[in-house]
Structure formats: C-alpha cells, structure tokens
Amino acid sequence: MSVVSADPPVASEPEAHQERAGAAARPSWLRRHRTDLLVLAGYIAAGVYLYLHLWVAPGERRPQHSYSDFFQFEWFLTADTRALLGLHNPFFNDLQNASVGVNMMANTSVLGLAVPLLPVTLLFGAATSFVVAATLGFALTAFGWHLVLHRDLDLRRSAAVLGGAAIAFAPPLVAHGNAHLNMVSLFVVPLIVRYSLRLFRTERPVHDGLRLGALIVWQCFIGEEVLLMAALSLAFFVLIHAIRNTAGVRAMVRPFLTGIGTALAVSLPLLAYPIYWQFLGTQSYSNIGYLAYVTNDLNTFTEYSTKSLGNDSGVLTSTNYAEENAYFGWALPILAIAIFVWLWRDRLARTTAIVGGLFALMSMGPEIILHKEHTGWPGLWRLFVDVPLLDSMNVGRFTFVTVAALGVMLAVATDRILRAAPHPTVPVRLIWAGALAAALVPLLPVPLPAVGLPPVPRFITSGHYRDYVAQNHTMVPVPPIDANSNVLPLGWQVAAGMDFRLPEGYFMGPVGEDREADNQPPKGPTSTLVLRVFGTGKAVTPTAAQREAILAELRRIQADALVAYGPQARTRLPELKATLDPLLGPAKQVDDVWVWDVRALTG
C-alpha cells in the first residue's frame, strides 16, 4: 500500500541553490522588453508632436480641418459610453433623428475604442478621449508594424522602427488624423496580418486561429472599412504569393484552413447579431454608392500633402484636408520602383510591391482623373464597382494598403543594406541614408493646426434647458442640424450628458426608395420652413397644410421646445419670430437663446 505525504516536497540544498541562481540570472520582464518600450515611447512622442496643438489644452480644442467629423466622433464616443453604462443596445441610438433613430453599426461609431476609453470619457469628456485615441492610434499602429517587421519577418530593429514609422505617419494617415478615429486607429491590423500569415507555418493553427478571430471582432468594432481592406489585401497577397510556389503552398493549406476555420468559428457567432442589425435592423441602408467616385486624382500621387514639410504653399488639391489619400512626392515612388527592381527575386518584397501597386491603381476609381479632368481611361476599380459590400467602400482610401506596402519595402531594403558587408570603395550605407532622407524628410508631418471648441450656450451649461425640455424629449435647434455647416447641437447634447434628443442630425442613414445612404436625413416640415426663412431672409406664412404637418411632426418626435441660437439666428430673429410666433406662440429669451415652448401643443 502506498502512502501519499501531505507535506510539500523539499528540494535538496544544492538544487534549491541552483533554482535561486537561475531565478536571479533570469532578466526581469522590464529588462527583456525595455527596447520595445523605448520604441513605443518614441512613437507616442511622435503622436503627441502631431497633436501638439490639442495637447496644449485637451478637451478644449479640435483639429482645425476636422469639419463636422470631430463633433460626430465626440458624439459617438459619448453615446457609446452611455449605452455601455446603461446597458442599452449599443447598435442603435435614438438621441439623433428623433423619433426614428440611428443605426450605430451602419455608422463609424468606434465602439471598439469607446470601451477601453470609457474611463477617460467619464472623467475628462469625449473631446479629451478623441485626442488620446488619435495619439495612441498613430503610436500603436507604428509599434504594431514594428513588431511584425522585427519579430515575424526577422528584420533588424532599426529597419523595423523605420518601417513602422513610415506606415503610421504616412501622409494619408496624417490627413485622416484631422477627423477620422476609425482610419488612424489601425493597431489591430498588423496583428491580423501577423496571425494570418503565421497560419501558413504554424504548428498550433487552432491557437493562432483563436487569436485571429478575437482580433477580427475587435477590428470590426473599430472600423469595418479597414477590416475589409485588410481582408482584400491579404487575399491578393496570398494569391500572388502562391504563383510559381504551388508546391510550397500545398503544404501550408491544411494549417491555414484549420486556422481560418477556427477564426471564423470564433468571430462569426460574436458578430452575427451586430452584422444582422447593420444590414437588416432599423435605419439600415443598401449601399453608399457615391463613394466609388470619391477617388484619387492621378497627379496627387507625386504631390506633397498640406500637412508635410514638402508642401510650402499649403494649397489643397484633394476633396478636403482629411482625404489627402496619396501625396507621396516624387522621390518615394522613384525609390519604391528602384527597390522593386532590386529585390525582384525576394518573394516577400515582390509580392508586397505588386499588392501595393494594385491598390494604388484601384484607388483611382472606375475612371482615371488627371488634374480634376476626366481622361476617359478606364480604371482598375471598374471591375469591382458593382460588387456588393465593395460598392460601399471609399475607394480613395485604398492607398492605405499602398502605404503599408511602401513601409514594408523600405524596411526590407534597409535591412538588406545593414546586413550586407561594407563595400570597399562605395559608401553604400551613406548613399542609402541619403536616398531615404530625400524620399522621407519632405513627407514628415507638421503638427496638425487646432482651433478652440465653440462655446456651449449658457442655456445648456446652466441647466436651464431642463425647465423646458423633459428628459428624453426633443429639443429642436434653429437653424437645424446640417452635415456640412452646422453640427453644434451635437456638442450641446454631449455637454448635457445626452439628456435630450435631437431631430434629424449628422449620420449615415437611408434616403429615398432605394435606401441608398446619405450623411444627413431629409428635412422635415419644421426644418424646411425654418430653412426657407434663412434662405430668403423674409418671414414666411405657412399654409394650413404646412401648419398641420409641422404640428404633427412636433408631436411625433415629442418636441418640447424650439431653440434659436448663434449669430445666424440672431441675424434672422425678427423674421423667425414673425414666422414661428403665430404658429407656436411667442418666443422667450432664456440666457443666450430664444425658446419657443411647444409643450402645450404637443402634449
């Protein structure tokens, strides 16, 4: 009969001494990763530099060229936080577009950023969360690509640091840093690339597939557009890589399919309901058809962005400052072609270059445009323009794949130069450093200009609005919200803790019988009447039918008050009062706004 002792085993004195010596010799986690941490700190410093004018007063400024999108993302972050804390459906929100609501999954609601940023939003506000998210978005994207290049592709650390910076701080990403959190928070993408490519050579396909599935879910809630671009580029990469390498690929098929199957088994159940809501839920839409024609002008590929050192004129030649999607200058494309020719026999460099070139061609859309003139030359995207899902992509942003390809090529070429033995007569490294400087120094970004956030009316900040608008009832702004010229009421909602609702708004929603998406809904009868006053500069007497339609709309959206604000409203106040007073009753000045109390009319 055996007896099991309850006492723990005791090592002999020599063994215990060896264990203590081994533990002492083993470096700490901090020492093992200190170089990585220094690299990350450098990237964070670069991100802070880029948003220097916002960090001077976080929460009080916005990027000057953010247009309406800053307020939209501030609203999304706040609405997401409210939904998470209140255990509401995060995929739908009725705070805008009363009483129809907004399909948050069909918009860039960045739920995947709102969750980790929830403490920042609660403590400091969504405007501060914006600058934190944007800064870390650039830094972590650079760091993620640095890890892929250094650890997975086994490139020298300095080459990987260069490649990560060249990708994350490239002109297209910097341009989107003016406004679009979903397009600069790309740190999940290099990890998706890492685990996708690892499936071809992994001995643990299920383990790596689990990680890939979790990353797919996270990226879906940061930005589906980027996820779809990553999937397309990886598909092209695998197909091109397989050409003339069928024997090698055949051996990789089984672990790859096992890993992909595992990733889909993880991600699809988690994304089934959100995707259902996006395409079939309330306020879903069919497509965003016009984006196929938001493309890159051919000449912009060799120009310099307005936010780079190489642009000394500041002249905008793109759609807007946040959509400067090419702008690589002359030297970088020439250097890229030279690398492509030089490293033609390197399968990684060759495949990467071809994929980057294909996406650059596709970014020019169905027809090539040169200096804003139609050339009649067919573009590569003509083959894909009517494919479901692809027909809702912003084609001009395909250069994000080109940026990643350029960064990888620069890193691989730099690694080759550093590993090569010094030439006895030709200073190869010095020449390469000069070529890099000529290509990249003019592309270095300047700090994004910033402006102060407009003041929120005292009517809101004082809490006096609660005397006129009940919780979850609707405040009607005058003038109404307009995606291009007036989204300030979104900031009022944020300042009031999302205490009331707004009619119409700024979001992507269905318009017309074909339910194609637009960034603002059709104007109702109340907004139509008010806009007519602003447009003509004269008082308007509504017809009996218009009066009935306006009152019916105000009842339907549970409107408690119309609120006129700002210099535009003050300029047209006599005409507004002459139009609305007979219909709604006399306006009353409260703090710095004029209020038409309509509760007696709407019940």
C-alpha positions as CSV (number, residue, x, y, z in Angstrom):
1,M,0.0,0.0,0.0
2,S,1.4,3.4,-1.0
3,V,1.2,6.4,1.2
4,V,1.0,9.9,-0.2
5,S,2.5,12.5,2.1
6,A,0.6,15.8,2.7
7,D,3.8,17.7,3.1
8,P,5.2,19.5,0.0
9,P,8.4,18.2,-1.5
10,V,11.5,19.8,-0.3
11,A,14.4,20.3,-2.6
12,S,17.9,19.5,-1.6
13,E,20.2,22.3,-0.7
14,P,22.2,22.2,-3.9
15,E,19.0,22.1,-6.0
16,A,17.5,25.0,-4.1
17,H,20.7,26.9,-4.6
18,Q,20.6,26.3,-8.4
19,E,16.9,27.4,-8.6
20,R,17.7,30.6,-6.8
21,A,20.7,31.2,-9.0
22,G,18.6,30.6,-12.1
23,A,15.9,33.0,-11.0
24,A,18.5,35.6,-10.2
25,A,20.1,35.2,-13.6
26,R,16.8,35.4,-15.5
27,P,16.2,39.1,-16.5
28,S,13.0,40.8,-15.4
29,W,10.2,41.5,-17.9
30,L,11.1,45.1,-17.9
31,R,14.7,44.4,-18.9
32,R,13.7,41.9,-21.5
33,H,11.3,44.4,-23.1
34,R,13.0,47.7,-22.4
35,T,14.0,48.2,-26.1
36,D,10.4,47.6,-27.2
37,L,9.2,50.1,-24.5
38,L,11.7,52.7,-25.7
39,V,10.5,52.3,-29.3
40,L,6.8,52.6,-28.1
41,A,7.7,55.7,-26.1
42,G,9.3,57.2,-29.2
43,Y,6.2,56.6,-31.3
44,I,4.0,58.0,-28.6
45,A,6.2,61.1,-28.5
46,A,5.7,61.4,-32.3
47,G,1.9,61.1,-31.8
48,V,2.0,63.9,-29.2
49,Y,4.0,66.0,-31.5
50,L,1.4,65.5,-34.3
51,Y,-1.4,66.6,-31.9
52,L,0.7,69.2,-30.0
53,H,-1.8,72.0,-30.5
54,L,-4.6,69.8,-29.0
55,W,-2.4,68.6,-26.1
56,V,-1.8,72.2,-25.0
57,A,-5.5,72.2,-23.9
58,P,-7.0,68.8,-24.3
59,G,-10.8,68.8,-24.3
60,E,-10.9,72.5,-25.3
61,R,-9.7,72.3,-28.9
62,R,-10.3,70.3,-32.1
63,P,-8.3,69.9,-35.3
64,Q,-8.8,72.9,-37.5
65,H,-9.6,70.8,-40.5
66,S,-11.9,68.3,-38.8
67,Y,-15.0,69.9,-40.3
68,S,-18.1,68.2,-38.8
69,D,-16.5,64.9,-38.1
70,F,-14.9,65.8,-34.8
71,F,-18.3,66.6,-33.3
72,Q,-19.6,63.3,-34.8
73,F,-16.9,61.2,-33.2
74,E,-17.2,63.1,-29.9
75,W,-20.9,62.3,-30.1
76,F,-20.3,58.6,-30.9
77,L,-17.8,58.2,-28.0
78,T,-20.3,59.7,-25.6
79,A,-23.3,57.8,-27.0
80,D,-21.3,54.5,-26.8
81,T,-20.4,55.2,-23.2
82,R,-24.0,56.0,-22.3
83,A,-25.1,52.7,-23.9
84,L,-22.5,50.7,-22.1
85,L,-23.2,52.1,-18.7
86,G,-27.0,52.0,-19.2
87,L,-26.9,48.5,-20.7
88,H,-28.7,49.8,-23.8
89,N,-28.4,48.4,-27.3
90,P,-25.1,49.8,-28.5
91,F,-26.0,49.1,-32.1
92,F,-29.0,51.6,-32.2
93,N,-29.5,55.0,-30.8
94,D,-32.5,57.4,-30.8
95,L,-30.8,60.5,-29.5
96,Q,-30.4,61.8,-33.0
97,N,-33.1,61.6,-35.7
98,A,-36.0,61.5,-33.3
99,S,-38.1,59.5,-33.4
100,V,-36.6,57.2,-36.0
101,G,-33.1,56.8,-34.6
102,V,-29.6,55.9,-35.9
103,N,-28.2,52.5,-36.8
104,M,-24.9,52.7,-35.0
105,M,-23.5,49.6,-36.7
106,A,-24.1,51.2,-40.0
107,N,-22.0,54.2,-38.9
108,T,-18.4,54.6,-37.7
109,S,-19.4,54.5,-34.1
110,V,-15.9,53.2,-33.0
111,L,-17.4,51.0,-30.2
112,G,-14.1,49.1,-30.1
113,L,-12.4,52.4,-29.0
114,A,-15.1,53.6,-26.7
115,V,-14.8,50.5,-24.4
116,P,-11.1,50.9,-23.5
117,L,-11.6,54.7,-23.4
118,L,-14.6,54.6,-21.2
119,P,-12.7,55.9,-18.0
120,V,-11.2,58.8,-20.0
121,T,-14.6,59.8,-21.4
122,L,-16.2,59.6,-18.0
123,L,-13.5,61.6,-16.2
124,F,-12.4,64.1,-18.8
125,G,-15.0,64.1,-21.6
126,A,-15.2,62.8,-25.2
127,A,-13.1,65.7,-26.6
128,T,-10.2,64.5,-24.5
129,S,-10.9,60.9,-25.4
130,F,-10.6,62.0,-29.1
131,V,-7.0,63.3,-28.7
132,V,-6.0,60.3,-26.5
133,A,-7.4,57.8,-29.1
134,A,-5.9,59.6,-32.0
135,T,-2.4,59.9,-30.4
136,L,-2.3,56.3,-29.3
137,G,-3.8,55.2,-32.6
138,F,-0.8,56.5,-34.5
139,A,1.7,55.3,-31.9
140,L,0.3,51.8,-31.5
141,T,-0.1,51.4,-35.3
142,A,3.6,52.2,-35.8
143,F,4.5,49.9,-32.9
144,G,2.4,47.0,-34.2
145,W,4.0,47.1,-37.6
146,H,7.4,47.4,-36.0
147,L,6.7,44.1,-34.1
148,V,5.6,42.3,-37.3
149,L,8.7,43.5,-39.2
150,H,11.2,42.8,-36.4
151,R,9.8,39.6,-34.8
152,D,7.9,37.9,-37.7
153,L,10.0,39.0,-40.6
154,D,13.2,39.0,-38.6
155,L,14.4,42.4,-39.8
156,R,16.9,44.5,-37.9
157,R,15.4,46.6,-35.2
158,S,16.3,49.9,-36.8
159,A,14.8,48.8,-40.1
160,A,11.6,47.7,-38.3
161,V,11.4,51.0,-36.5
162,L,11.7,52.9,-39.8
163,G,9.1,50.7,-41.4
164,G,6.6,51.2,-38.6
165,A,7.0,55.0,-38.6
166,A,6.8,55.2,-42.4
167,I,3.5,53.4,-42.3
168,A,1.8,55.0,-39.3
169,F,2.9,58.6,-40.0
170,A,2.5,58.5,-43.8
171,P,0.7,61.5,-45.4
172,P,-2.7,59.7,-46.0
173,L,-2.9,58.6,-42.3
174,V,-1.9,62.1,-41.1
175,A,-4.6,63.6,-43.2
176,H,-7.2,61.4,-41.7
177,G,-5.8,62.4,-38.3
178,N,-7.7,65.6,-38.7
179,A,-11.0,63.9,-38.1
180,H,-11.3,60.1,-38.5
181,L,-10.6,58.0,-35.5
182,N,-11.6,54.8,-37.4
183,M,-8.9,55.5,-40.0
184,V,-5.9,56.2,-37.7
185,S,-6.6,53.6,-35.1
186,L,-5.1,50.8,-37.2
187,F,-3.1,49.0,-34.5
188,V,-5.2,45.8,-34.8
189,V,-4.4,45.5,-38.5
190,P,-0.7,44.5,-38.1
191,L,-1.7,41.9,-35.6
192,I,-4.3,40.5,-38.0
193,V,-1.6,40.4,-40.7
194,R,0.8,38.7,-38.2
195,Y,-1.6,35.9,-37.2
196,S,-3.0,35.4,-40.7
197,L,0.5,34.9,-42.2
198,R,1.5,32.8,-39.3
199,L,-1.2,30.3,-40.2
200,F,0.9,29.2,-43.2
201,R,3.7,27.9,-41.0
202,T,2.2,27.4,-37.5
203,E,2.2,24.2,-35.6
204,R,-0.7,25.5,-33.5
205,P,-3.3,26.6,-36.1
206,V,-6.2,26.4,-33.6
207,H,-4.4,28.5,-31.0
208,D,-3.4,31.2,-33.6
209,G,-6.9,31.0,-35.2
210,L,-8.5,31.8,-31.8
211,R,-6.3,34.9,-31.6
212,L,-7.1,35.9,-35.2
213,G,-10.8,35.5,-34.5
214,A,-10.7,37.8,-31.5
215,L,-8.8,40.4,-33.5
216,I,-11.3,40.3,-36.3
217,V,-14.1,41.0,-33.8
218,W,-12.2,43.9,-32.3
219,Q,-11.3,45.5,-35.6
220,C,-14.9,45.2,-36.8
221,F,-16.0,47.4,-33.9
222,I,-13.3,49.9,-34.7
223,G,-13.8,50.1,-38.4
224,E,-15.3,47.6,-40.8
225,E,-13.9,49.6,-43.8
226,V,-10.4,49.0,-42.7
227,L,-11.1,45.3,-41.9
228,L,-12.5,44.8,-45.4
229,M,-9.4,46.5,-46.9
230,A,-7.1,44.2,-44.8
231,A,-9.0,41.1,-45.9
232,L,-8.8,42.1,-49.6
233,S,-5.1,42.9,-49.4
234,L,-4.3,39.6,-47.6
235,A,-6.3,37.7,-50.2
236,F,-4.4,39.4,-53.1
237,F,-1.1,38.8,-51.2
238,V,-1.8,35.1,-50.8
239,L,-2.9,34.6,-54.4
240,I,0.1,36.4,-55.8
241,H,2.5,34.7,-53.4
242,A,1.2,31.3,-54.5
243,I,2.1,31.9,-58.1
244,R,5.2,29.8,-59.0
245,N,5.2,28.4,-55.5
246,T,2.4,25.8,-55.7
247,A,4.4,23.0,-54.1
248,G,5.2,25.2,-51.0
249,V,1.7,26.5,-50.8
250,R,0.2,23.0,-50.9
251,A,2.0,22.0,-47.7
252,M,0.6,25.1,-46.0
253,V,-3.0,24.6,-47.0
254,R,-4.1,22.4,-44.1
255,P,-2.8,24.6,-41.2
256,F,-4.1,27.7,-43.0
257,L,-7.6,26.3,-43.5
258,T,-7.7,25.0,-39.9
259,G,-6.7,28.4,-38.5
260,I,-9.1,30.3,-40.7
261,G,-11.9,27.9,-39.8
262,T,-11.1,28.5,-36.1
263,A,-11.1,32.3,-36.6
264,L,-14.4,32.2,-38.3
265,A,-15.9,29.9,-35.7
266,V,-14.9,32.5,-33.1
267,S,-15.8,35.7,-34.9
268,L,-19.0,34.8,-36.8
269,P,-21.1,33.9,-33.7
270,L,-19.9,37.1,-32.0
271,L,-20.6,39.3,-35.0
272,A,-23.8,37.6,-36.2
273,Y,-26.2,39.9,-34.3
274,P,-24.3,43.2,-35.0
275,I,-24.0,42.4,-38.7
276,Y,-27.7,41.4,-38.8
277,W,-28.5,44.8,-37.2
278,Q,-26.3,46.7,-39.6
279,F,-27.9,45.3,-42.7
280,L,-31.4,44.4,-41.6
281,G,-32.0,46.5,-38.5
282,T,-33.7,49.8,-38.1
283,Q,-32.2,52.6,-40.3
284,S,-30.1,50.1,-42.3
285,Y,-29.3,51.1,-45.9
286,S,-28.5,49.4,-49.1
287,N,-25.1,50.9,-50.0
288,I,-23.1,54.1,-50.2
289,G,-22.9,54.2,-54.0
290,Y,-21.3,57.6,-54.4
291,L,-18.1,56.5,-52.6
292,A,-16.9,54.6,-55.7
293,Y,-16.4,58.0,-57.3
294,V,-14.5,59.6,-54.3
295,T,-11.2,58.7,-55.9
296,N,-7.6,59.8,-56.1
297,D,-6.5,62.2,-58.8
298,L,-3.5,60.7,-60.6
299,N,-1.4,63.8,-60.1
300,T,-1.8,63.7,-56.3
301,F,0.5,60.6,-56.1
302,T,3.5,62.8,-56.7
303,E,2.4,65.9,-54.8
304,Y,3.0,66.8,-51.2
305,S,0.3,66.8,-48.5
306,T,-0.6,70.2,-47.0
307,K,0.5,68.7,-43.6
308,S,4.0,67.7,-44.7
309,L,7.3,69.6,-44.8
310,G,7.5,69.3,-48.6
311,N,4.4,71.4,-49.2
312,D,5.4,75.1,-48.9
313,S,2.2,76.5,-50.5
314,G,-0.5,74.9,-48.3
315,V,-2.7,74.6,-51.4
316,L,-5.4,71.9,-51.2
317,T,-5.8,69.8,-54.3
318,S,-7.8,67.0,-52.9
319,T,-11.5,66.7,-51.9
320,N,-10.8,68.1,-48.4
321,Y,-7.9,68.2,-45.9
322,A,-9.0,64.9,-44.3
323,E,-9.0,63.0,-47.6
324,E,-5.4,63.6,-48.9
325,N,-5.1,59.9,-49.7
326,A,-1.9,59.9,-51.8
327,Y,0.7,62.7,-51.7
328,F,3.9,60.7,-51.7
329,G,6.0,63.2,-53.5
330,W,8.4,62.4,-56.4
331,A,11.3,60.8,-54.6
332,L,9.4,58.0,-52.7
333,P,7.7,56.5,-55.8
334,I,11.0,56.5,-57.6
335,L,12.7,54.9,-54.7
336,A,9.9,52.3,-54.4
337,I,10.4,51.4,-58.1
338,A,14.1,51.0,-57.6
339,I,13.5,48.7,-54.6
340,F,11.1,46.7,-56.6
341,V,13.6,46.1,-59.4
342,W,16.5,45.5,-57.0
343,L,14.6,43.0,-54.8
344,W,12.6,41.3,-57.6
345,R,14.0,37.9,-56.5
346,D,12.8,38.4,-52.9
347,R,9.3,36.9,-52.9
348,L,8.1,39.0,-49.9
349,A,9.3,42.3,-51.4
350,R,8.0,41.4,-54.9
351,T,4.5,40.3,-53.7
352,T,4.2,43.3,-51.3
353,A,5.1,45.7,-54.1
354,I,2.6,44.2,-56.5
355,V,-0.2,44.3,-53.9
356,G,0.6,47.9,-53.1
357,G,0.6,48.9,-56.7
358,L,-2.7,47.2,-57.4
359,F,-4.4,49.1,-54.6
360,A,-2.9,52.3,-55.8
361,L,-4.4,51.7,-59.2
362,M,-7.8,50.7,-57.7
363,S,-7.8,53.9,-55.6
364,M,-8.1,55.9,-58.8
365,G,-11.6,54.6,-59.3
366,P,-13.6,53.4,-62.4
367,E,-12.0,56.2,-64.5
368,I,-8.7,57.9,-64.2
369,I,-8.9,61.6,-63.3
370,L,-5.9,63.9,-64.0
371,H,-5.8,67.4,-62.6
372,K,-9.6,67.1,-61.9
373,E,-10.3,66.4,-65.6
374,H,-11.8,63.1,-66.9
375,T,-9.4,61.3,-69.1
376,G,-11.7,58.5,-70.4
377,W,-9.1,56.0,-69.4
378,P,-10.7,53.0,-67.6
379,G,-9.6,52.5,-64.0
380,L,-9.0,49.1,-62.4
381,W,-11.9,49.6,-60.0
382,R,-14.3,49.4,-62.9
383,L,-14.1,45.6,-62.4
384,F,-15.3,45.8,-58.8
385,V,-17.5,48.9,-58.7
386,D,-20.8,46.9,-58.6
387,V,-19.7,44.1,-56.2
388,P,-21.9,44.1,-53.0
389,L,-20.0,45.4,-50.0
390,L,-17.3,46.8,-52.2
391,D,-19.8,49.3,-53.6
392,S,-19.9,51.0,-50.2
393,M,-16.1,51.5,-49.8
394,N,-14.3,54.8,-50.0
395,V,-12.1,53.9,-53.0
396,G,-9.6,56.7,-52.5
397,R,-8.6,55.2,-49.1
398,F,-7.2,52.1,-50.8
399,T,-3.8,53.8,-50.7
400,F,-3.7,52.7,-47.0
401,V,-2.6,49.3,-48.4
402,T,-0.1,51.1,-50.6
403,V,1.3,52.9,-47.5
404,A,1.7,49.5,-45.7
405,A,3.4,48.1,-48.8
406,L,5.8,51.0,-49.0
407,G,6.7,50.7,-45.3
408,V,7.5,47.0,-45.6
409,M,9.6,47.6,-48.8
410,L,11.6,50.3,-47.1
411,A,12.2,48.2,-44.0
412,V,13.2,45.1,-46.1
413,A,15.6,47.2,-48.2
414,T,17.1,48.9,-45.2
415,D,17.6,45.5,-43.6
416,R,19.4,44.2,-46.7
417,I,21.7,47.2,-46.7
418,L,22.5,46.9,-43.0
419,R,23.3,43.1,-43.3
420,A,25.5,43.5,-46.3
421,A,29.2,43.7,-45.9
422,P,30.5,47.2,-46.4
423,H,31.8,47.9,-49.9
424,P,35.5,48.7,-50.0
425,T,35.1,51.8,-52.2
426,V,31.4,52.7,-52.4
427,P,29.7,54.1,-49.3
428,V,26.5,52.1,-49.8
429,R,25.0,52.9,-46.4
430,L,25.7,56.6,-46.7
431,I,24.1,56.6,-50.2
432,W,21.1,54.7,-48.8
433,A,20.7,57.1,-45.9
434,G,20.7,60.0,-48.5
435,A,18.1,58.2,-50.6
436,L,15.8,57.7,-47.5
437,A,16.3,61.3,-46.5
438,A,15.4,62.6,-49.9
439,A,12.2,60.4,-50.0
440,L,11.0,60.7,-46.4
441,V,12.1,64.0,-45.0
442,P,9.7,66.1,-47.2
443,L,6.9,63.8,-46.1
444,L,7.5,64.4,-42.4
445,P,4.3,65.8,-40.9
446,V,3.9,69.1,-39.2
447,P,1.7,69.4,-36.1
448,L,-2.0,69.5,-37.1
449,P,-3.4,73.0,-36.6
450,A,-6.1,73.3,-34.0
451,V,-8.9,75.7,-33.1
452,G,-10.9,76.2,-29.9
453,L,-14.2,74.4,-29.4
454,P,-17.1,76.7,-29.8
455,P,-18.8,77.7,-26.5
456,V,-21.8,75.8,-25.5
457,P,-24.8,78.1,-24.8
458,R,-25.4,79.1,-21.2
459,F,-28.9,77.8,-21.7
460,I,-27.3,74.3,-21.7
461,T,-24.4,74.7,-19.3
462,S,-26.6,76.3,-16.6
463,G,-29.1,73.5,-16.8
464,H,-32.0,75.9,-17.6
465,Y,-32.9,73.7,-20.6
466,R,-34.4,71.2,-18.1
467,D,-37.1,73.8,-17.4
468,Y,-38.3,73.5,-21.0
469,V,-37.2,70.1,-22.2
470,A,-38.1,66.9,-20.3
471,Q,-35.6,64.0,-20.2
472,N,-35.5,62.0,-23.4
473,H,-37.8,64.5,-25.1
474,T,-36.7,66.5,-28.1
475,M,-35.1,69.9,-28.5
476,V,-35.4,71.4,-32.0
477,P,-32.4,73.6,-32.9
478,V,-32.9,76.7,-35.0
479,P,-31.2,76.6,-37.5
480,P,-31.5,72.9,-37.9
481,I,-28.5,70.5,-38.0
482,D,-26.7,70.4,-41.3
483,A,-23.9,67.9,-42.0
484,N,-21.8,70.5,-43.9
485,S,-22.4,73.7,-41.9
486,N,-23.9,73.2,-38.5
487,V,-23.5,70.2,-36.2
488,L,-23.0,72.3,-33.0
489,P,-26.2,70.9,-31.4
490,L,-24.4,67.5,-31.1
491,G,-22.0,69.2,-28.8
492,W,-24.9,70.6,-26.8
493,Q,-26.1,67.0,-26.3
494,V,-22.7,65.9,-25.2
495,A,-22.4,68.8,-22.7
496,A,-25.9,67.9,-21.3
497,G,-25.0,64.3,-20.8
498,M,-27.2,63.1,-23.6
499,D,-30.2,64.3,-21.6
500,F,-32.5,65.2,-24.6
501,R,-33.0,64.1,-28.2
502,L,-32.5,66.0,-31.5
503,P,-34.4,65.8,-34.8
504,E,-32.6,64.8,-37.9
505,G,-28.8,65.0,-37.4
506,Y,-25.4,64.0,-38.9
507,F,-25.0,60.3,-39.6
508,M,-25.3,57.8,-42.4
509,G,-28.8,56.6,-43.0
510,P,-31.2,55.5,-45.7
511,V,-32.6,58.1,-48.1
512,G,-35.2,57.6,-50.9
513,E,-36.9,54.4,-52.1
514,D,-33.7,52.7,-53.0
515,R,-32.5,53.3,-49.4
516,E,-29.0,54.4,-50.5
517,A,-27.1,56.1,-47.7
518,D,-26.6,59.8,-47.2
519,N,-24.9,61.6,-44.3
520,Q,-28.0,63.5,-43.3
521,P,-31.7,62.6,-43.4
522,P,-34.3,64.5,-45.4
523,K,-35.5,67.7,-43.7
524,G,-38.9,67.5,-42.1
525,P,-41.6,70.2,-42.5
526,T,-40.3,72.2,-39.4
527,S,-36.8,72.4,-40.7
528,T,-38.0,73.1,-44.2
529,L,-39.9,76.1,-43.0
530,V,-37.0,77.4,-40.9
531,L,-34.5,77.0,-43.7
532,R,-36.8,78.9,-46.0
533,V,-36.6,81.9,-43.6
534,F,-32.8,81.7,-43.5
535,G,-32.6,81.2,-47.3
536,T,-34.9,84.1,-48.3
537,G,-34.3,86.4,-45.4
538,K,-38.0,87.0,-45.2
539,A,-40.8,85.9,-42.9
540,V,-42.9,83.0,-44.2
541,T,-46.6,82.4,-43.6
542,P,-47.2,78.6,-43.7
543,T,-50.3,77.2,-45.4
544,A,-52.9,75.3,-43.4
545,A,-51.5,72.0,-44.7
546,Q,-47.9,73.1,-43.7
547,R,-49.2,74.1,-40.2
548,E,-50.8,70.7,-39.7
549,A,-47.7,68.9,-41.0
550,I,-45.4,70.8,-38.6
551,L,-47.6,70.3,-35.6
552,A,-47.9,66.6,-36.4
553,E,-44.1,66.3,-36.7
554,L,-43.5,68.0,-33.4
555,R,-46.0,65.7,-31.7
556,R,-44.4,62.6,-33.3
557,I,-40.9,63.5,-32.2
558,Q,-42.0,64.5,-28.7
559,A,-40.7,68.1,-29.2
560,D,-40.8,70.3,-26.1
561,A,-39.1,73.4,-27.4
562,L,-37.5,75.1,-30.5
563,V,-34.3,76.8,-29.6
564,A,-32.7,79.6,-31.7
565,Y,-29.0,80.2,-31.1
566,G,-25.9,81.8,-32.5
567,P,-25.2,84.7,-34.8
568,Q,-27.1,83.3,-37.8
569,A,-30.3,83.0,-35.7
570,R,-29.8,86.5,-34.1
571,T,-29.5,88.0,-37.6
572,R,-32.8,86.4,-38.7
573,L,-34.6,86.7,-35.3
574,P,-37.3,89.2,-36.4
575,E,-38.2,87.0,-39.4
576,L,-38.1,83.9,-37.3
577,K,-40.4,85.4,-34.7
578,A,-42.8,86.7,-37.4
579,T,-42.9,83.2,-38.9
580,L,-43.0,81.0,-35.8
581,D,-44.8,83.1,-33.1
582,P,-48.2,82.9,-34.9
583,L,-47.7,79.1,-35.2
584,L,-46.2,78.2,-31.9
585,G,-46.7,81.1,-29.6
586,P,-44.4,83.9,-28.7
587,A,-40.6,83.2,-28.2
588,K,-39.0,83.9,-24.9
589,Q,-35.3,84.8,-24.3
590,V,-33.7,82.5,-21.8
591,D,-30.0,83.1,-21.1
592,D,-28.4,83.4,-24.5
593,V,-31.0,81.6,-26.7
594,W,-34.6,82.2,-27.8
595,V,-37.1,79.5,-26.9
596,W,-40.5,78.6,-28.4
597,D,-42.2,76.4,-25.7
598,V,-44.4,74.0,-27.6
599,R,-45.4,71.6,-24.8
600,A,-48.9,72.9,-24.8
601,L,-49.2,72.0,-28.5
602,T,-47.5,68.6,-28.4
603,G,-48.8,67.3,-25.1
